[in-house]
Amino acid sequence: MNVDFKIFLLILVSLVSNVYSGALQLNGQNYDSTLAGHELVFVNFYASWCRFSQMLEPIFNEFADKVAAEIPDGRVSVARVDCEAEGTIALNNHVNKYPTLKLFRYGIPVKKEYRGARSAEAFLNYVKAQLENPIKVVKTYPEYSSALNDKKKQMVIGYFLSDQSELFKTFTKLSSFLRDSCSFIAVVAEQNAIRRDNPEQISFKKDIEQQEVVYNGDLNQYDALYAWANEKCTPLVREITFENAEELTEEGLPFLILFHKPEDTDSLRIFENEVAKQLGHYKNTINAVHADGNKFSHPLHHLGKSVSDLPVLAIDSFRHMYLFPDYNKLTKDNYLAKFVEDLHSGKLHREFHNGPDPTQEPPKVEQVDLNANNHLPKLGEEQKHNKPDSSTPPESVFVKLAPSENRYSIKYEGEL
């Protein structure tokens, strides 16, 4: 091998290493400009001492090189932040575990962290999906009807005379930030072709059976429009699944949880109505959720219940679990609000140990000891409703679905 060819190879290796050099290191000098300079920036917030961060580093660098090779137009940047060295950046992004993976769109963090598989291919597929247009454009009534049936629920619908209008651009921006919370349908047609109140408008449709709610604010005020759409796209009662349980648990609010059969939509509708009617002022102190009782049979069993008892309503405070005293009273006399009030006042816990308060005569709230029979019934074993053991403080079930120390290094209060 002659000297000139060796020099050529060294230059080639140098060029390749410059093009594919792994994730960009962010600091106080380049953080804001990097986030503002790309449509998407996928950021790994890590700590050098964290073993999970160490395991992720080569995978994340491989992912960064894949993005550079497969999405070379500069729309996407892959970056990382050393949270020990850049404490202010970590604090501003509410990083409480390592590694934390966040996506930024036009400099603004999306609502949901990335919690999926940690592989270069999974990261790449996620980013590519985030680049896809979330808007379904329809131009005829049959297309419109088909889109409604496809989406079925949580729909933001924009009506336009042209896809070149300023409002259509606003709608596109709105969809990019709320794509994970709602479906977006753009109707581009004359008013007499697909009827609506105004030639151009934006509305929300909770599901295919309910009427549209038209946004009556100033369509030129994006912040107000976003606030309205964000509220509509974030229901008071969310479904908890094994896929999103970590995210919901990390919000830190106790669960008011309805276990029901998937086909039992009536119980869910009644629960949603009562949460809206009775618990509006508790929105920031408790998470109202519903769960498929078939899939969550394990916590049901610990509550001393089975699928045959559905619907079942309970509170999980992440320390204790409490059964709603009388499901038949859900719609009566602010009974649900009183149940939540008693959680926050400590009355539920107090009455579990001491019985009803002297001045009150409500039915005793059942608090379940989750240590009393901590296993699922074996096949053929007769299911029995286990009575709580008052000698042992009961434990939460759903706290076990919080971010796991087998996947993250948890940052505790007072740490960087």
Secondary structure, DSSP 4 states (H G I P E B T S, - for coil): --HHHHHHHHHHHHHHHHHS--SEEE-TTTHHHHHHTSSEEEEEEE-TT-HHHHHHHHHHHHHHHHHHHH-TTSSEEEEEEETTT-HHHHHHTT--EESEEEEEETTEE-SS-B-S--SHHHHHHHHHHHHS--EEEE-SHHHHHHHHHHH-EEEEEEEES-TTSHHHHHHHHHHHHHTTT-EEEEEES-TTTS--SSSSEEEEEEETTSPPEE--S-TT-HHHHHHHHHHHHS-SEEEP-TTTHHHHHHT-PPEEEEEE-TT-HHHHHHHHHHHHHH-GGGTTT-EEEEEETTTTHHHHHHTT--GGG-SEEEEE-SS-EEE-S-GGGTTSTTHHHHHHHHHHHTHHHHHHHH-S-TT--PPPPPB--TTTT-SPPPTTPPP--PPP-TTS----SGGGGSPPTTT-EEPPTT--
